[in-house]
Amino acid sequence: MLRTDQILSTIQMLQAENLDLRTVTMGININDCAAPDINLVCRKLREKIRSKACRLVEVCDRVGRKYGVPVTNKRLAISPASDLLAGHGPQAGLQIAMALDAVTTELGIDLVGGFSALVQKGITSADATLLESLPSVLSQTKRVCASVNVATTRAGINMDAVRWLGELLPQIAQATAAQDGFGAAKLVIFANIPEDNPFMAGAYLGAGEPEVVINVGVSGPGVVSSALRRRIETSDRKLTLLELAEEIKITAFRVTRAGELIGREVATELGVPFGIVDLSLAPTPKVGDSIGEILKVLGIAAIGAPGSTAAVAMLNDAVKKGGAFASQSVGGLSGAFIPVAEDSTLAEAVRQGHLTLEKLEAMTCVCSVGLDMVIIPGDTPPATIAAIIADEMAIGVINSKTTAARLIPAPGKKPGDLVEFGGLFGAAAVCEVRNPGQSSTFIDFGGRIPPPIHSLRN
């Protein structure tokens, strides 16, 4: 049972350290919005979202004020939009996305995820309709986020889907060239996509979830780095990494308890079930709210130097342990994110040449997501982009974990050029992609990389 006095004392201690409830995300199943006429689909979609989410922003703001922890984002995650596209024409994807954009704007909701397709074993005609619409959807809407699951440990990797997405990403970026390819920042390509992830751009409502549910994402890298600094500065002896991992775990426990309290109260007021709390250290461009700063406190002077992967592994594990001890409802991704453009310290490491694409890939083996908000040259060949995606998917499939790729091929940009998106999406230098064009024969084979032997668990 959560004790309010414990939560309030924790909040008071952490108020000055960038603790926030990064997102309250309402999941809504939209399968009952299917209809033979696409205009009717869009009307039913708007009506259902209005009926379920009309009070979401108001309730989040009120509960946040009550506990002194701001709810930074109020978001929606729908069941896969591809489920509504069967039997409809090529423009149906854009029409559905425009309806989502309009209703979320009307309700003051920040983002909506779930313009999604699950294609790990094959691509249906409805999935193809969604994929074909991505360049227009992500360039003509402001709040719609997309995700495509191309791999699972049980199914292997759909390399036909990977190849297609390698071709689509430059098209999406070119369609938003005036914003340096920003449209690609709203698309996440997954292996083992979680069905209850509240974080964007990869949130969607999976099969088996309730009709409507509240999931919350708690962040606070600044809280963790401040706790570590205090522990080191106040100790009268040299601390070990085991002791620092324990400090991270204790801090994660406290943050998770605060997030669950707020999430459950929001759910109760809205009259819907509470789902999960996702404790993911998701940084922002704000100074002091950085995964990179945590790594520096842990003694990695140049992010990307040897030891960086081990430090991320320790951090990720300690966060998961603290969250799991705090709540029976931990879900989503729950760990450490390393989104380059959204983390000022990581972005600076890329600019200085300390953090390369290859080292980032190594770090994704032990973090909670993958190659996240990585800006690459706009002239990177589509087959090379597909190969980068395939590498990241392989890490997830072989290790039975979620991995993802959110790559932005910035039109006209070269390695070292600065790209600024603003807001939570941040800014970063363009990463060098080595050996471009040298993977095209591998990608052209297509087909499916089979699942690993350890997927046979029955």
N, C-alpha and C positions, 0 to 999 in steps of 0.2 A: 504494500500500500504506500502511495506517495504521501509524504508529510509536507504540507505547504510551508511550514516554518523552515524546513531544511532547504527547500527550493529557494525561498526568498533570501535566506542568508547567502546562498551560493550566488544568486543574481546580484546582490549588493556588492559582493566581493569582486565580481567580474564585470561590472557595468562599464568601466573605463577601458576595457580590453577587447573591444570589437565583438563581444558576444551578441549574436543575433539569431533569430529564427529565420534562416535564409529563405525558406519557402513553406507555406501551407498549400498543398496541392490537393484539389478535389478530383478524385477519379470518378468518371461517369461512363457507364456502359451505354453505347449509342446504337447497339444492334437493332433495337426496335424502331429505329428511324429509317430503316430500309423501306424502299417503295419503288414501283416501276417507273415513276416519273422523277427526274432529278430535281425539279423545282419543289416537288412535294418532300423529297428527302431533305432538302435544305431548310424548308419551313419546319418540318418536324425536329430537325437538329437544333434550330434556334429556339424553338419552344421548349424543348427538353432542357437545354442548358439554362435558359431563363428560369425555369421552374425549380431547378436544383441549386443553382449557384447565385441567385439574385441577392442573397444576403452574405455571401462569402467575404467580400471586402469589408463590409461594416462590422461583422463579428470578429474578424481577425484584428482589425484596428482596435476594437474595444478590449479584447482580451490581452492584446499586446500592451496597451496602456495600463491595464490593471496590474500586470506583473513587471512592468518596466523593461520588457524585452521586445524590441520592435520586430514585427513580422515584415521582413523586407519585401517579399514578393508573395502575391496571391495568384495561384496558377491553376490551370485545369489540365488533366490528362484523360484523354478519351480512349476507348477501345479502338483497335486499328481501323483507320479510315478506309483501308482497302476493302474491309468487309462490306462497305456500302456501295462499292463501285462495280460489283458484278453486273454485267448486262448493260452498263451505261457507256456512252460514247467518250471520245478522247478529251472533251472539255469538262467532263464531270468532276475530275479531280480538282481543277481550279475553282469550279463553282462551289464545291464543298468547302474548300479552303477559304474562299471569300466569305462564305456564311459564318465560318468559325471566327474569322478575323473581325467581322462586323459585330457579332454578339459579344465577344470578349471585350471589344472596345466599348461597347454600350455599358457593360457591367463593371468596367474599370479593372478588369483582370489583366495581369501583366503579360502572360504568355500562355499558349495552349499547345500541349504536346499530344502526340498520338496520330499525326498524319504519317502513319506507319504501315510497313509491310513486313511480314515474317516469311522470308524466302530461303531459309537455310537448306531446304531440300528440293525446292523447285519454285517456279514463278508462274502463278495463275494469270489469267487474262486480267483479273481485277488488280493484281499486284503490278502487272505491266502498265496498266492505266495510271496507277499512282506514280510509278517510277518515271514514266514519260512526262508527267505533269510537274515534276520537281523544279525544273528551271523557271517555269512561269509562276508556280506557287511561291517559291522562296524569294522571288524578285518582286512579286506584286502584293504580298501581304506583309504586315509588320509583326504580328504576334504569333504566327503559326510556326511550329517547330516540327521537324520530321526525323524519323529514325527508320532504319532498315536493319533487320537482323539477318545476316548472311551465313551464320555458322553457329553450330552448337556442338558440344562434346559428343552427343548422341548421333548427330547427323553428319558431322564433318563440315567442310567449307564448300559452299556453292560458288565455284569460281566463275561461272557464267554471270552471276549477280555481281561479283567483285569486279569483273571486267567492265560490265555495264556502268557500275558506279564510278569506276575510274574515268570513263568517258563523260558521265554526267557532271561530275564535280567541276571541271573547267567550264562547262556550259552554264552551270549555276553561277559560278564566279563571274563569267563574262556578262551575264544578264544583270549583275549588280556591280559592274566595273566602276561606276561612279563612286561606290562605297568600298573600293578596293577588294571586291569579291565577298562582301559581308554575307551574302545569301548562304554561302557554304558553311558559315559558322552556325547556321540553324539546322544542320543535318548531321546526325551521328550514325555511324555504321558500326554495328555491334556483332560480337560473338557472345552467346549466352546472355541475351538481354534480360534484365530483371523485370518482373511483371508489376512491381510496386515502387519503382524508382520515382521519387518526387522531383528530382533535379532535371533541369533543362540543359540541352535540348532533347534529351533522350527519354523523357517521361512518357509512359503510355499505360493504359489499364489492361492487364493481361487476363487471359481466360481463367476462370475460377475465382476471380475477385468479386466483391459485392457489386450490386447495381450502382451504388454510390458509396464513396469511402473518403475519409480524410487521411492523407499521409503527410508527414512533416519532415522537412530536411533541416537539420541543425548544423550550423557551422561554427567557426571560431578558431581559426589558426592563431589569431592574435592572443587568444586566451591560453593556448598551449605554450606558445613561445614565451609569454610573460611568466607563466607558472614555472617553466624550466629555468628562466633567468633568476627568478626569486630563489628557487631551490639551490642553484649553483652559488649565487652570491651570499646566501645566508649560511651555507655549510662551512663548518670549521675544518673540513678535510676534503680530500679529493674524492669526488663521487665516481661510481662506476656506471657503465651503460645500463646495467640491470636496475640500478636505482633511478636513473633518468627515465627508463621505460615505465617503471612503477608510477612516477609522477605524471607521465602522459596518461596512463591508464586511469588514475584517480581523477584527473581533470576531465577526461572523456566521460567518466561516470557521472560527474556533476552536471556537465552540459547536457547529457542525454536525459537526465531526470527533469531538468528544466524544460527541455523541448517536449517531452512526453506530457508533462502537466498541461502546457499550453495547448498542445494538439488535442488532447482529450477534452478539454473544456470547449474548444471550438467545435469539435464533433458533437458534443452534447447539446450545445446551443443550436446547432443546425439540424439536430435530430437524425444524424447519420452515424454509421459505425466508424470507430477509429481503427485505422489499419496499422501502420508502422511508423516508427521514428527512424530516420536514416541519419546516422551521425557520420557525416562525411566532412572532412576538413577541406571545404571548398573555398579557395582564396578569392580575394577581389583585388583589383588594381590599387586599392587603398594601402598606403604605407602602414605596416604593422599588422596586416591581415594576410600573411603570406606563408605558404609551405616552405618556400626557399629560406625565409628567415628562421624557421624552426631548424632546418638543416644546418644553418650557420651556427645557431646556438649549440647544436650537437657537435660542432667542431669541423664542419665541412666548409673551409674558407672560400673555396671556389666551387659553386654548384656544377656538377659534372665531373669533378675530380674523382679518382678512385676512393671508394668508400661511400659515394652518394647513393648507390643502389642499396647497400647494407643499411644506411641510415633511413631510407624510405621504407625498407622492409620492417625495421624495428618500429618506426612510427605507425605504420599501417596496422601491424599486429597489436600494438598497445591500444590503439583507438578501438579496434574491434573487441578486445577483451573488456575494456572499460564500458563500452556500450552494452555488450551482452550481459554484464553483471548488473547494469542499471535497469534493464528492462527486458521483459519477455517478448516485446514487440519490436525488436530491432530488425530492420529489413533494408530493402533497397540495395545500395552499394556499400555504405558504411565502412569508410576507411579514409585514405588520403588521396586527393585529386592532385594532378600536376598539370593544370591547364596553362600553357605557356603565356599566352597573351593576357590572361586574367590574373596573373601573379607577377607583380612588379619585379620581384627578386629573380624569378626564373627568367623573365623577359630580359633582364639586364645580363644574366649569365649567357643567354643566347647571343646578345649583342656583342659581348666581349669575346665570344668564341669558345667559352669554357664548356657550354652545354650544346652538344651536337644532336642531330637526329638519331644517330646510332646509340648514343648514351641514353637519350630519352626512351628509346625502345627498350633498352635493358631495364630501365627503371620501371617501365610499365609491367614487367614481369611480376613485380611485387607490390604495386599500388592497386588502387581500387578500380581504375578505369583504363586509360590507354593513352594514345597519342592525341592529346586534347588541346584544341585551339593552337595548333601548329601551323604557322604560315609558311608556305613553300613558294618557290618561283612560279610565276604565272605560265611560263613556257615549259613546265615539267610535262613530259609526255604522258598521255592517259594510261598507257601500259605500265609506266613506272609508278604512277599514283595507285593503280590497281595492285601492283606488287607490294607497295608499302602497306596498303590495307590488308593484303593477304598475310604478310608477316605478322601483323598485329592480331589478326584473327587466329593464326596458328598458335600464338602464345596462349590465347584464351581456351582454345579447343584442347590442346595438349595438357594444360594445367587445370582444366575444369573450373575456370574462373571467368568472370565477365571481363572482356576487354573491348575497347572501342577505338574508332578513329574519327576525329573531327579535324579534317585537313582543309586549309583555305589556300588554294592556288591563286595568289593575288595577281590580277592582270597587270602586265607591264613591270612587275617588280622583280628585282634580282636579289641574290643573297646579300644580306647586310642592310638592305633598304628598310626603313621604318614604316610600319603600317599601323594606323590608329583607328580603332573602331569606336572608342568612347564608352562611357558608362561601365557596366559590369563586364563588358567584353574586352575592354582594355586595349593594349597596344603591344607590339613586339617587332623585333627585327625578323626579316625573312631568313629561314633556315636554309642552309645549303643542302641540296639533294645530290649525293654523290652517285656516279655511274648511271646517269639518266640514259634511258633507252636500251639498257643492257638486259632487260628482263622480258622483252616483248614476246619472244618465242615461248617462254614458260606460260605467260598469261594467255597467249593465243590457243594453247591446247584446250582451255576451257574445261567443262565437265565439273566433276566434284572431287575434292580431296576427301578420301574416306575417313570415317571416325577412327580414333585411336583404339588400340586393343583394350585399354582399360575402360572403355565406354560400355563394355559388355559386363554388366554388373548383376543381372538377374540370375 
